[in-house]
Amino acid sequence: MELNRRSLLAAIGAGTAAALTGCGTGTGTSAAGSADGPAEGEITLLTPIYEGAKGKKLLEGDILGGFRKKYPDVKVNVDYTTYDQLNEKITTGLAGGLLPDVLMMGVGWIPPFAAKGAIAELPEKLAETHDYEKRVLEPSRHDGKLYALPVVLDTRIVVYRKDHFAEAGIRKTPANWSELRAFAKQLTTKGRVGFDPFSINLRQCWETFLFANGGQLFSADGKKPLFTDARGVESLQFFKDLVADGSADYSRKTDTGAPSNVQTGQGSMMMTTSALWVQVKEQNPELIEQDKLGAFVLANRRPAMLQGGTLVSQSASSKHPAAARALVEWLATPESILGAAQQRGSVPGLRDLSDTPYVKENQFVDLSLKNLQHAVSEGGTAAWMEIREKIVPTLEPAIVGDQSAKDAIAELGRLAEAAIGRM
C-alpha cells in the first residue's frame, strides 16, 4: 500500500529512516540560467554534519540513496569535515578555484561567502516550496536574495533541574535577569552552581544574552557594530556578576559530549542546545523518565533564543550546476531534514514537521519550535567570518581576569569596525 506524505514523515520520526528512499521534490532545473538542463555529472558535497558511522549511513545510505534513484546520472562524492575546519576548507577551496559543488555551512556564513561570489543565488520560489517559518529563512539571504536553504536548526535555550527548583521552593522559571540571578544564588550550594552559562561557546552564550537584553550585533546593512552600546556591556557584565555571586564558575564548564552539570547534579540551570535531550537520553535516561528536566527561553527586555544551524548552498563555480541544484533541493526536503535533525537532536525548521513523533518526544526541540518567533541569528555582516573568531578571545579576559566588561566590548567593537572596513 502506498504511504501518503504525512504517514511517511511519521514513519521517519519513529525511526524508519530507510523510508527516505525514493522521496523528495527537487527538480534540478528550477533555476534560471546556469542551472537549466539535465541533472547529470559527478559532484562533491562538503558537510560538517552527519557525524560518525550513524550519520554517514543516514546520508550515504538513506538520503543519497533516494537521490540516486531519482537522479541516476548524478554521482555524489561526500567530503566530511567539522565546523572547526569548515571555514578554512571553504576559503582554501575558493582561493584555489576548487570549491565543492554543494556546501553546507553555518548560520551567519551566507553574507560573507555570497559577497565573495562563492555561492550561487537560488530562485526565490524555493523559499515557498515548503512551509518554512519566516524567521528560519532570514539567515539564508544576502541583500534580499536567497542563497541557501535551511537543513537543521540548533537553538540555545536554558535547561533546568525541576527537582532542584522544587527543593528550593521555586515554583516558576525566571522571567528576567533579576529573577535569574536571584534563583541562581538560591540554588547554589556546596558542589553545585546555580547557573552554568559557560558550557556552550562563549560567543553564542553572550549573543543570546545580548538579544534577550534587546541588543543587536550589527546595523541592517551590516556596516556598523551595534553591540557596543549599554546592552552589549550589560550582557557581558551579567556573567561577571554571576561569577562574583559564586553562582557561576567558568572553570567548571563541561566539554561537548561529556555529562553536563545539570546531568550530574552539579548545576541547576545551564545554557545549552536542544541536542542535550539526545545526550541525556543516552547517558542519564532516568532524568527524562522521572521528569526532572525542564527548559525555558531566556528573557530580559525580550525573550530571545539564538538560532544557529546548518544551511545548504550551491557553489557558484560548479561545472554541473543542474546536478548541484538538484542536491541542494533534495537535502532541504522535509524527509531529509527530519532524518538529519533526528540524528543530531536538532530542530527542523518546517511547520509540517512540528507534529512528528521525533519533535513531540524531544521536549527541547518542541519548545524551540514553539518559540521560533523569538529566534535571533548571529552574523549579519560580510565581515562575519573574521569577527566571529575574535569574540571569545576578546571577551574571555573580562570573565576570567580583571578587564572590565565595558573595555572588552569596546575592544571587540574596534576589531569589528576594522574587519568591516577591510571588506
N, C-alpha and C positions, 0 to 999 in steps of 0.2 A: 504494500500500500504506500502511495506517495505521501511524504511528510509535507505539511504546509510550513510556511516560514516560521510561524510562532512556535510550532512543535519542534522544529529543528533547533531554534535558539534555546528552548528549554532543555533539549537533549544535551546540548553542549554544556549548558550550565550545570547539568547533573553529572558531567564528567565524560561524555562520549564525544571527545574532540574529533574522532575519526569521521564524524558526520560532516566535517568541513568539506570533504572531498566532493568536487563536482558543483559547489555552490559559489555564488559571487555575482557581481553586477558589472565589473569593469569591461569596457569595450575595447580599450586601447586605441580608439580612433576618434575620441570625443573632442580633442583639442584642435584648434585651428593651426594651420601652418605645419611646423616641423613634425608634429605627432600624427599627422594623417598617414594613411597607408596601413598595410597589414602588420600585425604584431609578430615579429619574427627576429631571429638572431640570438647571439649569446650575450647576456648582460650580467652585471655584477651588482649585488645588493650589499651595502655596508650597514651593519646594525650593531648597536650597543646593548640590545635586549635579546630575549630568547636565550637566557643564560643556561649553562650546564647541559647535561645529557637530555633532561626532560625538555628544555627549551629548544634544543636542536631537533629533537624528534617532532615536537609540535610544529616548528617552522618547516623543516625539510620534508617531514612525512605527511603531516595533515594539511597545513596551509598551502605549501607549494605543491603538494600532491594534487590538490584540487585545481591549482593554477595550471599545472602541466596538462591536465585533462582538457581544460578549456583552450589553452594556447600551446598545442603540441609542437609548434615551430619555434618556441622560445626556450632557451636553456638558461637557467639562473644559477650563477655561482655565488655562494654566500661568503662574505668576509666578516667574521665575528671580531668585535673589539669591545672595549669598555668605555664608559663615559670619560674616564680619566685620560684615555688615549685618543678619543674620538676627534677632538678639535685639531690636534697635531696631525692626525691621519688625513683629515679633510684638507687642512691647509697645505700639507706636503703634496697631496694629490693635485690641488688647484695650481700650485706653483709649477709642478711638473707636467701639467696638462693631462693627467691620468686619473681624473675623478671617476669613482664608480657611477654606474648609470642611475642607480636609485640609492638615496641616502636617508638614513633615519637619524634624526638629531633632536636636540632638546628644545624646550620652550625657551624663547628668548634668542634662539640662534638664527631664526629666519631673516630678520633685518640685516645682520652682518653679512650673511652669505648671499642674500638677494642683492644687496648693494654692491657686492664684488662680482656679480654676474655668474656666480657658481651654480645657481639653481634656476630652473625654468618656471616661468609663470604658468599656472594651471588655469583652465577655463572656469569661470565663475560658477557655471552650472553644477560643478562638482560639489559646491557648498550646499546645494539643495538636493543632492542625491539621497542623503539620509537625514534623519531627524536630529540634527545637531542642536545642542544648546548653543545659543548665540555666543555666549561668553567663551565657549570652548574653541571656536574658530578664530578668535581675535589673534592669538599668537601665530597663526598660520599666514598672516597677512603682512605686507610691507607696502607702504604708500598706497594703501587701499586695495592692493592687488593680492590675489590668492597665490601662494607659493607652496603650500603643503596641506596635508590632511592629517588630522589627529588620529593616533592609534590608541594610546593609553594615556591616562592622566595619573599624576602622583600628587596627591594633596597633602597639606600639612595641617594637622589637627592636634588637639590636646586629648590624650588618653589618661584616665584616672582610675584609681582603685576605689570601687564602691564600698568595699569593706573598711578601708581606712577612713573614708568620709563618714560612714555610719558610726565608727568608734569615736570619732572626734565630734560627733553631733552636728555635722554639716549636712544640711538637707537639700542643697541645691548646688549647681555649678556656678562659678564666678561670672558675674555679668560685666565686669570691668577690671582694670588692673588693680584698683584699690582692693577689691574683694579677692583677686587672685593672690596678691601679696599677703593679705591677712590670712587667707586659707593656707597658703604655703607655710607661713610661720606656725600656724596652729597644728599643721600636720607633721612638722619636723620633729623628730625625736632622735635619740642617740642611735646612730647607724642608719638613719633614714632622712633623705632630703624631701622637703615638701613639694618641690618642683624641679624637674630636670629639663631645662631648655637646650642643653648643650650636646645631647646625644644625636642630634641631626646636624647637618652642616651649618656652621655659624652664619654663613651668608643667607641661607634660606630661613633660618630662625629670625634673624634681625629683620629681614624683609617682611616676614609675616607680622611681626610686631609693628613695623613701620606702617604697613597697610591698615592694621587694626587701629592705629593711632590717627588715621585719617591722612597719612602722608602718601607721597608718590616718589618714584625713583627719578623719572625724567619728565620733561615737558612733552606735549603731544607730538611735536616734531622731532623729538629725540636729541635735541641740540643743547639742552640745558639740564644740569642736575637739579632736582628739586628736594632731594633727601637731606640737604644741608640746613634746612630750617629747624625750628624748635622741635618739630615732631620726629625728625630723624634722630636728634640728640636725645630726646626723651626715651626713645625706644632702646637705645644703647644704654642709657643711664639706668633703665629699669633692671637690666641684667646685673649691673654693678650693685644696685640696691638689694636685689635678691641675695647676692653673694655676701654683702655686708650684714644682712639679716641672719646669715647662716642657713637659709632655706634652699640655697642652690650652691653647687660646688663644681667648678669647671673641671677639676681633676677627677671627678667621679663619673664622667661621661663614659658611655659604653661603645664598643666598636660595632659596626654594622654586622648583623648576623649573630652577635653574641646575645645571651639573655639580657634583656633590658632591665633597668632599675624597677620599673613597675612590675615586671615578671618576677623578679627576685624578692620584691617587697622592700627594696632599699630606696624606693621612690614612690610618692603618692600620686604625682602628676608628671607627665612628660610631653614635650612636643615631639610628634612622630608622624608617620605616614600610615595610610590605610593598609600597607603591606604588613604592618605589625600583627594584624589579625592572623595572617597565614603563619607567621613565625610562632605566635603563641599557640596556635592550634597544633603545631608540630612539637614544640618544646614544653609547653605547660597547658595541655588541653583542659585540665581541671579548672583553670581560671575562667574559661568560657562555659564549661559545664555548670559551674557554681555561680555564674553570673556576677563575677567580681570585677569586670571591666566595663567602663563606660567611656564615652567620648563627647567632646563638645568643640564648637568653633570659637577660637579666640576672639575676644571683643574688648574694645575700649571706647573710642569715639564711634566706632562702627564694628560690626562683625567682619572678619576677614579670614580667608582661607587661601594660602598660597597654592596656586595651581601650576605644578610642573608637569612633566610628562614627555612623551616621545611622539614626534611627528614624522611623516614620511614625505619625501620630496624627490623631484626628478632632476638629474644633472642637466645643466644647460648644454653640455658638450657631448651628450650621449650619441653614439653612432647608430643606435637603434631606438629612437625616441618613442615610436609607437609601442614597442615592447616594454620600454621603461614606464610609459604612462599606464599601460595595462597593469603592471605590477603595483604601481602606486595605488591605483584604484582598488586592486584586489586586497592589498594589505589593510585598506581602510573600510572594508565591508564589515557589517555587524558580526558575521561569523568569525572573521579573522581577528577583529578587535576583542571579542569576548574570549577567544582562546588565549590571546596574549595577556589580557587582564587577569584571567583566572590563574595563569601560570605564575604571574608576578605579584598577585594581590593588589593590582592596580584598579583604577576607576575607569570604566568605559564611558565615554562622553556622549552617548546616544540615548535619547529618551526611550526608544523602543527596546532598550536592554535593561531598563530600570526594574522590571518585574520578573527577571530571570532568577532561577534558584541561586546562582552564584551571588548576585547582588543582595538578595534577601538574607542569605546565610552570613555574609561578611558585613557585620554591623558598621564597621568603619567606612566601607565603600558605600553602604546605604546612606549613612549620614552625609558623606561627601556629595553624593548625587542630589540629595535633598537641599543642599546649600550651595549649589553652583552659582546662584545669584550673588553670593558673597565672595566668589573666587577672584583672585587678582594674580596676574602673572609677572614674573621678573622679566628683565630686558626692556626693550622699547627704544633702543638706540643702535645705530650701525656699529658703534664702538663697543658693544656689549662684551664681546669675547675677550677683549683686553681688560675691561673694567672688572668683570666678574672674578678674574683671577687675583685681583688686588684687594677684594673686600675682606676676606678672612685675615690675611696678614696685617692689614691696616687697622681692623677693629679689635683684634685679639689683645694687643697690648693694653687696651682700656679695661679689659676684664681681668687679665692675669697680672697686670702691672699697675703703675701709678698714673698712667696717662689719663687725662680727663676724657669723658665722652665727647665733649664739645671739640676738643683738639683732634680726636681721632676722626670724627665726622668731617671736620674742616679739611683734614689731610686727604681723606677719601674724595672729597669734593674737588680738590685741586688736581688729583690724579685723574678723575673722571673728565674734568674740563680739558686737561691736556690730551687725553685719549680722543675725545670728540674733536678737538681742534686739529688732530692729525688726519681725520677722515677726509 
